[in-house]
């Protein structure tokens, strides 16, 4: 069996400091994210494309878990498939070691680039320059979170001509151990544009909100030194953004101040949220939380009393007021 043709350009990449690992892919097919990307945040990732053999994804991850190198894995995959020259596959382990194979029966232009921390591969491309521009964009944005670097790499590919047939779907998946929503799983970013006339633009539009609604909150929740630069980058990005909602500012402010990190930024964001939604008692509670975390109990009490004035029967606000009064009297 030859399997389905997924003419695609993809990047597999890892951040060896934060331990994030991800894949980004775009193609002129429906739902490129359905078959191409396979990721295990503890071991590595596999991208299988061209005349895609989807079995490579699962088997590749199993072999990574067993400690095989990316080259050894591709050699094993080759030995198991009589149609291997039709395939294109890349493997990257969590330490940034990668290897790729492009069969000589792939539709041109087809090729790959491998280096420490990333594997870039594509087939049925307008030219070799598509891959070179992907690499250039990825390497020139090293100060940004991995997900954004992957998206910028895909955007550069599209600008360089991308898939010769056109565009239809894109996917970006980034995993981090316990980096998913509330730590339930590892999916830090999972954005799929399955059928669109402008998949890159849609991907960027969704990521713009995703990075604050989900990714930054996960970073803050995990808050370790390895993630600090990403947290600072996203907080600064929020500061200069002009179209965020009150809820976006309030959610981040609450996470920061309830965990006692970057409380000054948390206070700034909670006050921005209040300007956008001045009668929201929950935002007033967040402002109080930020003042409390900064040791300004009188201002915390002031904002809690404002919140209670709006929701006069709110027992939570009443208990918080008594709590803050106790801190003032200590």
C-alpha positions as CSV (number, residue, x, y, z in Angstrom):
1,X,0.0,0.0,0.0
2,X,1.3,3.5,-0.9
3,X,-0.8,5.5,1.5
4,X,-2.0,9.0,1.1
5,X,0.1,11.8,-0.5
6,X,0.9,14.5,2.0
7,X,3.1,16.9,0.1
8,X,4.1,19.1,2.9
9,X,6.7,21.4,4.5
10,X,7.4,20.8,8.2
11,X,9.7,21.8,11.0
12,X,10.4,19.6,14.0
13,X,12.1,21.6,16.8
14,X,13.0,21.5,20.4
15,X,14.1,24.0,23.0
16,X,16.7,22.2,25.1
17,X,16.4,24.8,27.9
18,X,12.6,24.8,28.4
19,X,12.3,21.1,27.3
20,X,9.5,22.1,24.8
21,X,9.3,20.1,21.6
22,X,7.0,20.8,18.7
23,X,6.1,20.3,15.0
24,X,4.7,22.8,12.5
25,X,3.4,21.7,9.1
26,X,1.5,23.2,6.2
27,X,0.2,21.6,3.0
28,X,-2.3,21.8,0.2
29,X,-4.3,18.9,1.7
30,X,-7.2,18.7,4.1
31,X,-6.0,18.4,7.8
32,X,-2.3,18.2,7.6
33,X,-2.2,17.8,11.4
34,X,-4.2,14.6,11.2
35,X,-1.3,12.3,10.1
36,X,2.0,14.2,9.9
37,X,3.0,15.2,13.5
38,X,3.8,12.7,16.3
39,X,5.2,14.0,19.6
40,X,6.2,12.6,23.0
41,X,7.4,15.4,25.2
42,X,9.7,13.2,27.2
43,X,11.5,11.6,24.2
44,X,11.1,13.4,20.9
45,X,9.0,13.8,17.8
46,X,8.5,12.3,14.3
47,X,7.1,13.9,11.1
48,X,6.0,11.5,8.4
49,X,4.9,12.9,5.1
50,X,5.0,12.7,1.2
51,X,3.4,9.3,0.5
52,X,2.9,9.1,4.2
53,X,3.3,5.9,6.1
54,X,1.4,6.8,9.3
55,X,2.9,3.7,11.0
56,X,6.2,5.6,11.2
57,X,4.8,8.0,13.7
58,X,3.8,5.5,16.4
59,X,6.8,3.2,15.8
60,X,9.2,6.1,15.7
61,X,8.0,7.3,19.1
62,X,8.2,3.8,20.6
63,X,11.8,3.5,19.3
64,X,12.7,6.9,20.8
65,X,11.4,5.7,24.2
66,X,13.7,2.6,23.9
67,X,16.7,4.9,23.4
68,X,17.4,4.5,19.7
69,X,19.1,7.5,18.0
70,X,17.1,9.3,15.2
71,X,19.4,7.8,12.5
72,X,18.9,4.3,13.9
73,X,15.2,4.8,14.0
74,X,15.1,5.8,10.3
75,X,17.2,2.8,9.4
76,X,14.7,0.6,11.2
77,X,11.8,2.3,9.4
78,X,13.5,1.8,6.1
79,X,14.0,-1.9,6.7
80,X,10.3,-2.3,7.4
81,X,9.0,-0.6,4.3
82,X,9.5,-1.8,0.7
83,X,8.3,1.6,-0.6
84,X,10.6,3.7,1.5
85,X,11.9,5.8,-1.5
86,X,8.4,7.3,-1.6
87,X,8.5,8.5,2.0
88,X,9.8,11.5,3.7
89,X,10.4,11.3,7.5
90,X,12.2,13.3,10.1
91,X,13.0,12.4,13.7
92,X,14.2,14.6,16.5
93,X,14.9,13.6,20.1
94,X,14.4,15.7,23.2
95,X,18.1,16.5,23.3
96,X,18.0,18.1,19.9
97,X,19.6,15.3,17.9
98,X,17.9,14.8,14.6
99,X,17.9,12.9,11.4
100,X,15.8,12.9,8.2
101,X,15.3,10.9,5.0
102,X,13.9,12.1,1.7
103,X,13.2,9.3,-0.8
104,X,14.3,9.7,-4.4
105,X,10.8,9.2,-5.6
106,X,9.4,12.3,-3.8
107,X,8.0,14.9,-6.0
108,X,10.5,17.8,-6.5
109,X,11.6,20.0,-5.0
110,X,12.1,17.6,-2.1
111,X,14.8,17.8,0.6
112,X,15.6,18.4,4.2
113,X,17.9,20.3,6.6
114,X,19.1,18.9,9.9
115,X,21.0,20.7,12.7
116,X,21.2,20.7,16.4
117,X,17.7,21.4,17.8
118,X,15.7,21.1,14.5
119,X,14.8,19.2,11.4
120,X,13.2,20.9,8.4
121,X,11.8,18.9,5.5
122,X,9.5,19.3,2.6
123,X,8.4,18.0,-0.8
124,X,6.6,19.3,-3.8
125,X,8.0,22.7,-3.0
126,X,8.5,25.6,-5.3
127,X,12.2,25.5,-4.7
128,X,15.0,24.6,-2.3
129,X,14.8,28.2,-1.0
130,X,11.6,27.3,0.9
131,X,13.6,25.2,3.3
132,X,16.4,27.7,3.6
133,X,14.0,30.5,4.4
134,X,12.4,28.3,7.1
135,X,15.7,27.7,8.7
136,X,16.6,31.4,8.5
137,X,13.4,32.5,10.2
138,X,13.7,29.9,12.9
139,X,17.3,30.8,13.8
140,X,16.8,34.6,13.6
141,X,14.1,34.5,16.3
142,X,15.9,32.6,19.0
143,X,14.6,35.0,21.8
144,X,11.0,34.0,21.2
145,X,9.0,31.0,22.5
146,X,9.3,27.8,20.5
147,X,5.8,27.9,19.2
148,X,6.2,31.4,17.8
149,X,9.5,30.4,16.1
150,X,7.8,27.5,14.5
151,X,5.0,29.7,13.2
152,X,7.5,32.3,11.8
153,X,9.3,29.4,10.1
154,X,6.1,28.2,8.4
155,X,5.2,31.8,7.4
156,X,8.7,32.2,5.8
157,X,8.1,29.0,3.8
158,X,4.8,30.2,2.5
159,X,6.4,33.6,1.5
160,X,9.1,31.7,-0.4
161,X,6.6,29.7,-2.4
162,X,5.6,26.8,-0.1
163,X,3.7,23.9,-1.6
164,X,3.7,24.2,-5.4
165,X,0.0,23.3,-5.5
166,X,-1.2,26.0,-3.1
167,X,-2.3,26.2,0.5
168,X,-5.1,24.7,2.6
169,X,-4.1,23.5,6.0
170,X,-1.5,24.1,8.8
171,X,-0.8,22.7,12.2
172,X,1.4,23.7,15.2
173,X,1.7,21.4,18.1
174,X,4.1,22.1,21.0
175,X,4.3,19.8,24.0
176,X,5.9,20.3,27.4
177,X,5.7,17.8,30.3
178,X,2.7,18.8,32.3
179,X,2.4,21.9,30.2
180,X,-1.2,21.3,29.1
181,X,-4.3,23.0,30.6
182,X,-4.1,22.8,34.4
183,X,-1.3,20.2,34.0
184,X,-3.7,17.5,32.9
185,X,-1.7,16.6,29.8
186,X,1.3,17.9,27.9
187,X,-0.3,19.9,25.1
188,X,1.1,23.4,25.5
189,X,0.0,24.5,22.0
190,X,-2.3,22.6,19.6
191,X,-3.7,24.8,16.8
192,X,-5.1,23.1,13.7
193,X,-6.3,24.9,10.6
194,X,-7.7,22.0,8.6
195,X,-9.3,23.8,5.7
196,X,-8.7,27.4,4.8
197,X,-7.8,29.7,2.0
198,X,-5.4,31.5,4.3
199,X,-4.2,28.9,6.8
200,X,-1.0,30.8,7.9
201,X,-3.0,33.9,8.7
202,X,-5.6,31.9,10.6
203,X,-2.8,30.1,12.5
204,X,-1.3,33.4,13.5
205,X,-4.6,34.9,14.5
206,X,-5.5,32.1,16.8
207,X,-2.0,31.9,18.3
208,X,-2.1,35.6,19.1
209,X,-4.8,34.8,21.7
210,X,-3.6,31.3,22.5
211,X,-0.3,32.5,23.8
212,X,-2.0,34.5,26.6
213,X,-5.1,32.4,27.2
214,X,-3.3,29.1,27.6
215,X,0.4,29.1,27.0
216,X,1.4,31.9,29.3
217,X,-0.8,30.6,32.1
218,X,0.9,27.2,31.8
219,X,4.3,28.8,32.0
220,X,3.3,30.8,35.1
221,X,1.8,27.7,36.7
222,X,5.0,25.7,36.1
223,X,7.1,28.8,36.8
224,X,10.7,27.5,36.9
225,X,13.9,29.3,35.9
226,X,14.0,27.6,32.5
227,X,10.7,29.2,31.6
228,X,11.4,32.6,33.0
229,X,12.6,34.2,29.7
230,X,9.5,33.0,27.9
231,X,7.3,34.4,30.7
232,X,9.1,37.8,30.5
233,X,8.8,37.9,26.8
234,X,5.0,37.2,26.8
235,X,4.4,39.7,29.6
236,X,6.2,42.4,27.7
237,X,4.2,41.4,24.6
238,X,1.0,41.9,26.6
239,X,2.1,45.3,27.8
240,X,2.3,46.6,24.2
241,X,-0.7,44.9,22.9
242,X,-3.6,47.2,22.1
243,X,-6.5,44.8,21.6
244,X,-6.6,42.4,24.5
245,X,-9.8,41.9,26.5
246,X,-10.4,42.6,30.2
247,X,-10.6,38.9,30.8
248,X,-7.2,38.3,29.3
249,X,-5.5,40.9,31.5
250,X,-7.5,39.8,34.5
251,X,-6.7,36.1,34.1
252,X,-2.9,36.7,33.8
253,X,-3.0,39.2,36.7
254,X,-4.7,36.6,39.0
255,X,-2.1,33.9,38.0
256,X,0.8,36.2,38.7
257,X,-0.4,37.6,42.0
258,X,-1.8,34.4,43.4
259,X,1.6,32.8,42.8
260,X,3.6,35.8,44.0
261,X,5.6,36.3,40.9
262,X,5.9,39.5,38.8
263,X,3.3,41.0,41.1
264,X,3.9,44.6,39.8
265,X,3.0,43.4,36.3
266,X,0.0,41.6,37.7
267,X,-1.2,44.8,39.4
268,X,-0.7,46.8,36.1
269,X,-2.7,44.2,34.2
270,X,-5.5,44.1,36.7
271,X,-5.8,47.9,36.7
272,X,-6.0,47.7,32.8
273,X,-8.7,45.2,33.1
274,X,-10.6,47.5,35.5
275,X,-10.4,50.3,33.0
276,X,-11.9,48.1,30.3
277,X,-14.6,46.7,32.6
278,X,-15.0,49.1,35.6
279,X,-18.0,47.4,37.2
280,X,-16.6,43.9,37.2
281,X,-16.4,42.8,40.9
282,X,-14.2,39.8,40.0
283,X,-11.6,42.2,38.5
284,X,-11.7,44.3,41.7
285,X,-11.0,41.1,43.6
286,X,-7.9,40.5,41.4
287,X,-6.7,44.0,42.1
288,X,-7.1,43.3,45.8
289,X,-5.1,40.1,45.4
290,X,-2.3,41.9,43.7
291,X,-2.1,44.6,46.4
292,X,-2.2,41.9,49.0
293,X,0.7,40.1,47.3
294,X,2.7,43.4,47.4
295,X,2.0,43.9,51.1
296,X,-0.4,46.9,50.6
297,X,-3.3,45.6,52.7
298,X,-5.1,48.9,52.9
299,X,-5.5,49.1,49.2
300,X,-6.5,45.5,49.1
301,X,-9.2,46.2,51.6
302,X,-10.3,49.2,49.6
303,X,-10.8,47.2,46.4
304,X,-12.5,44.3,48.2
305,X,-15.0,46.8,49.7
306,X,-15.7,48.1,46.2
307,X,-16.3,44.6,45.0
308,X,-18.7,43.9,47.9
309,X,-20.6,47.1,47.2
310,X,-21.4,45.7,43.7
311,X,-22.2,42.2,44.9
312,X,-23.6,42.9,48.4
313,X,-24.4,39.3,49.2
314,X,-21.1,37.8,48.1
315,X,-19.9,35.7,51.0
316,X,-16.5,35.2,49.4
317,X,-15.8,38.9,49.3
318,X,-17.0,39.2,52.9
319,X,-14.6,36.5,54.1
320,X,-11.7,38.1,52.1
321,X,-12.4,41.4,53.8
322,X,-12.2,39.8,57.2
323,X,-9.0,38.1,56.2
324,X,-7.3,41.3,55.0
325,X,-8.5,43.2,58.2
326,X,-6.7,40.5,60.2
327,X,-3.5,41.1,58.2
328,X,-3.8,44.9,58.8
329,X,-4.2,44.3,62.6
330,X,-1.2,42.0,62.9
